[in-house]
Amino acid sequence: MYGFDLREALEVLAVRRAAERADATGLATTVEPLEGRLRWLLQQIDEPGTLWEEHRQLHEAIAAHDADAAAAAALSHVRHYRDVAMRMLFGG
């Protein structure tokens, strides 16, 4: 699925840049417009604990300005949800 390839590239780049440039004000300003979408997404998955843990790891890496850890966490997160989407769409 090409959409997930694009997500990998964009999300890894985005969290890498966020980790390099993050401050408390910018993190809050960036997340607020996404809050509704994130709530909707949480309702669509059957493993919210895993999602929260992955997002916690992303947040910690960004807050620590650890671009490599943030990029690795983002890549893992996108790949995990690609697998979830494949199971939902095609079974297995």
Secondary structure, DSSP 8 states (H G I E B T S, - for coil): -HHHHHHHHHHHHHHHHHHHH--HHHHHHHHGGGHHHHHHHHHH-S-HHHHHHHHHHHHHHHHTT-HHHHHHHHHHHHHHHHHHHHHHHH--
